[in-house]
């Protein structure tokens, strides 16, 4: 069931942030940082700077600091008799017979430049849409490997051929270009697929037109930025309005929308308010909460969300204990509230992969059924592909949510250098014993005048107080003085033993 929503766009030169707001509450957050966008997907007018027959590759000038690299395997086969196979490279003809210095050709970045290496290129162009990938140099219809049943794949291929036939006859042209259906095209309507076909062909026509007149080294096409992807991917009939706080970006979006997504233009508004746009719904506080491990529920219960490499676990807790007489009812109400909060948190944090939800144990089967039904209903609003199993024998709900992009925490945070992502640090006593063992080891190998321990204030304090007897015993045993020094920059687990 769809729900009306607003989209807020907060733009600064360094960062674009998008919030999808339903009934005054933030449901989704998207962040893109200018410096992290990279070049992958960009299409350039390239000029061959040097051909290297020994490596079967060439250096191509695309206007960047370093020349980019093109291998013969990534050169598109131009022979029309060989068409029909996806992105067919022609490795039989050596590169020196296909390219020469000074030649211009259209290329696309496959890999960003790293360190001293230039970007990796391909002359096999592909343009990604929301549901489809367009291959202008091929005429093949491919289906994502992740779309399972062969029956469904055949149905999708037949639908695509029909849609392309209708589009071609309307425009009075013969078929040109191939398409690959992405995983999220599985449930798409004909209108959505048709809109994507039109958008991709229009984009390609613009690229080709520019390619004919642009100088070598020019950028012909850049993958859409986040604000443009909002118009292409997030705007639907349920979108009430799209507010953006930058006049320049508002004009740019209006121009983009007028050409590629006309239905979204009337919903665009330039936000001129005094308060920052994200303050309207306390979105910055919501971002802070979405990075926290604990989420409080109105009833007094709370969720604990832990994201690991393999999966995400969500634990539901009642918080304060309520009398035994209506304890079953309290648990049921807490679980119902939790199912709403979990659905929102999964979208807000963009958690993907395997997710295990540990609801509070319910004795009554009707309570379990109702909680599961409520959870499924709330999750049905999510645009991302989801599968939810029932309660397992251990009382857990297992689900998967398709990974579409980095989670919010991975994007905005990094593992703590102190605990190295474990979420806990050794106690001062553990560190004290590590130090005492280390000094004993060093005393057997070396013969310094004195040992100096540099450690955190808590560790030094413990060595001087509770562990002073053990320290004195060690000094006596090794026959060398041990001095202690604290440094404010030392983390709880760090220490250094200096031989003087």
C-alpha positions, 0 to 999 in steps of 0.5 A: 500500500502506497503512502503520500510523502514529501522529499527534502533535498539539502544541497551543499557543494561538498554533500547532497542529502535527501530525506523522504518524509511520511506523516512528519517522520523520516523514512529514508535517508540518502547521502552523496559526497562530491569527492566520493562520486568517482568516475565509473560510468562516465563517458568521454571523447578519448584520443589514442595517445600511445598503442602498446602492441606488446601488452595489447593495450593503449593509453587514451587521453580523456582529459585527466591528469594521467592517461587512461588504460584500454585493453584489447578485450575491452574494445567493442567488436564493430563487425555487424555480422557478429552482432547479437552477442552481448558486448562481444569483444574481438580479441583475434585482431591485434590492437595495433591493427584497430587503433592508431595514435591520434585516433578519437573514440568514445570510451567509458570508465570501468575503474577509477584511477588509483594511486599511480594507475590511470583509469581503466576504460572500455569502448563498449558503452553501457548506460544504467537506468533504474530498471534497465541497462542500455547497450547501444552497440548491441541488440541483445535482451539480457536478464539479470542472473539473480532473476531466478525462474526461467519462466519469469525470465522468458516472460520478461524477455517477451514483454521487453520485445513487445515494448521495444517493438511498440516504441520503434514503430511509434518512432518509425525506426528499426530496432537499435540497441540492446537492454539488460533487465536489472533485478528490480525490473522483476516486478516493474509495470510496462509503463515503468519499463517504457519510461526507462527505455525512453529515458535511456534512448534519449540519454544515448542520443544526447551523448552521441550528438555531443560526441560528434562535435566535442573535442578529445578529452571532453566529458560526454556523459556523467552518471546522474548525481543523487538529486537527479536520481531522486527525480528518476527513481524516488518520485512517484504518484504518491510524492506530494512535493520535492523541496530543495534549498539551493536555487542553482540546483533547483534550476538545474533539476527543473531543466533535467526534469523537463527533459527526462522526467516531465511528471516530476517538474510540477512537484519541484519547489525551491525552499526559501525558509529561514531555518535549514530545510532539515530542521523542519523535521529534526532530520539531523537528530534522526540521523544521529539516532539512526547511527545509534545501537539502541532505539527507544520505543514509546511504550518504554521498550527498546530495540538493539540493532547490531550490524555485522559482516554477515548479518544484522540482528535486531533484539526487542526488549520490554524495558520496564517490567509490567505486572504479571496479570497483563504481561502477555498483553504488554509483550504483544503491544511492545512487539507490535510497536517494535514491528513498526519501528523495525520497518522504519529503521531498516529503510532509514539505515538502509540495512541489507542482506540477512536480518534476524529479528528476535521479538520478545517470546509470545505464548499465544499463537494469535499474538505471533500471527498478528505481529508477523502480519503487522511486520509484513504490512509495514515492510510492504511500503519498502521499495527494496526487494524483501523476503520474510519467513515466519517464526522459526523454532527458536522464535526468530523471524528471518528475513532478507532485504536486497543490498542496493547501496552502502548502509548509512552507518558504513557511509557516515562512520568508520570502525573505532580505532581504539576497539577496532570495531569490536565495540568494547575495550580491554579493562585497565586490569587486563592491560596492567597484566599485559604490561607486567608480562611484557616487562618480564619478557623484555627483562630476560632479553635485554639489560636496560638501566630502567623500564618506563611504562607509557600508558593511559591514566586509568592503567597507570592509576591501577598500577600505582594503587590496586596492582602496586603489590604486583608491580613491586614484586616484579621490580624486586624480581627483575632487579630494575626500576620501573617508572610510570608515565601517562599520556593524554593521547594514549587509548585505554588499550595502548601502552609502550614500554621504553628501555632506558 
